[in-house]
């Protein structure tokens, strides 16, 4: 078996790969965003409803402007941390890896 890959073929492959990586980044960010809302503890609903997601050409940023988000997640000297941010990221990454394995096995 023989094949030839010239610079046009490499450029085309690189462009397709970059597009797929951009799609993967968006999927992962959306999964993390949804998991953050799912795993955030709820007393009044303010913490859960304060998440925003913003994207630009280089990155995707998920933020929460609720003033006590970090204290609920990390804890204080008076209360243990809930660690829902870490849990959301780990869960989303696990789902992402499973999706990748499913795609590669096809």
C-alpha positions as CSV (number, residue, x, y, z in Angstrom):
1,X,0.0,0.0,0.0
2,X,1.2,3.5,-0.9
3,X,-0.1,6.9,-0.3
4,X,1.2,10.4,-0.9
5,X,0.6,13.3,1.3
6,X,1.6,16.7,0.0
7,X,1.5,20.1,1.6
8,X,-2.0,20.7,0.4
9,X,-3.2,17.5,2.0
10,X,-1.5,18.3,5.3
11,X,-3.0,21.8,5.3
12,X,-6.5,20.4,4.6
13,X,-6.1,17.8,7.3
14,X,-4.8,20.4,9.7
15,X,-7.8,22.7,9.0
16,X,-10.2,19.8,9.6
17,X,-8.4,18.9,12.8
18,X,-8.6,22.5,14.1
19,X,-12.3,22.7,13.4
20,X,-12.9,19.4,15.2
21,X,-10.8,20.6,18.2
22,X,-12.9,23.8,18.3
23,X,-16.1,21.8,18.3
24,X,-14.7,19.5,21.0
25,X,-13.8,22.6,23.1
26,X,-17.4,23.9,22.8
27,X,-18.9,20.5,23.7
28,X,-16.6,20.1,26.8
29,X,-17.4,23.7,27.9
30,X,-21.1,23.1,27.5
31,X,-20.9,19.9,29.5
32,X,-19.0,21.6,32.3
33,X,-21.5,24.4,32.3
34,X,-24.5,22.1,32.6
35,X,-22.8,20.0,35.3
36,X,-22.0,23.1,37.3
37,X,-25.6,24.0,37.4
38,X,-26.6,20.4,38.2
39,X,-24.0,19.9,41.0
40,X,-24.3,23.3,42.6
41,X,-26.0,23.1,46.0
42,X,-29.4,24.9,46.1
43,X,-30.8,26.8,49.0
44,X,-32.3,29.8,47.3
45,X,-31.3,29.1,43.6
46,X,-29.1,32.2,43.3
47,X,-25.8,30.2,43.1
48,X,-27.2,27.9,40.4
49,X,-28.7,30.6,38.3
50,X,-25.6,32.9,38.4
51,X,-23.5,30.9,35.9
52,X,-22.6,32.5,32.6
53,X,-20.6,31.2,29.7
54,X,-18.8,33.4,27.2
55,X,-16.6,32.5,24.2
56,X,-14.1,34.3,22.0
57,X,-11.7,33.0,19.3
58,X,-9.2,31.8,21.9
59,X,-11.1,30.6,24.9
60,X,-14.4,29.8,26.6
61,X,-15.0,31.2,30.0
62,X,-17.5,30.0,32.6
63,X,-18.1,32.3,35.5
64,X,-20.4,32.8,38.5
65,X,-20.8,36.3,39.8
66,X,-22.6,35.1,43.0
67,X,-20.4,36.5,45.8
68,X,-20.4,33.4,47.9
69,X,-19.7,30.8,45.2
70,X,-16.1,30.3,46.1
71,X,-17.0,29.9,49.8
72,X,-19.6,27.2,49.1
73,X,-17.2,25.3,46.8
74,X,-14.0,25.7,48.8
75,X,-15.4,25.9,52.3
76,X,-14.4,28.2,55.2
77,X,-13.3,27.7,58.7
78,X,-16.9,27.3,59.6
79,X,-18.2,25.0,56.9
80,X,-16.7,22.2,54.7
81,X,-16.4,22.8,51.0
82,X,-18.9,21.2,48.7
83,X,-16.3,20.9,45.8
84,X,-19.0,21.0,43.2
85,X,-16.8,22.8,40.6
86,X,-14.2,20.0,40.7
87,X,-16.9,17.4,40.5
88,X,-18.5,19.1,37.5
89,X,-15.1,19.2,35.7
90,X,-14.2,15.6,36.4
91,X,-17.7,14.4,35.4
92,X,-17.6,16.4,32.1
93,X,-14.1,15.2,31.3
94,X,-15.2,11.6,31.9
95,X,-18.2,12.0,29.6
96,X,-16.0,13.7,27.0
97,X,-13.5,10.7,27.1
98,X,-16.3,8.2,26.7
99,X,-17.6,10.1,23.7
100,X,-14.1,10.1,22.2
101,X,-13.8,6.4,22.7
102,X,-17.2,5.8,21.1
103,X,-16.2,7.9,18.1
104,X,-12.8,6.2,17.7
105,X,-14.3,2.7,17.9
106,X,-16.6,3.4,14.9
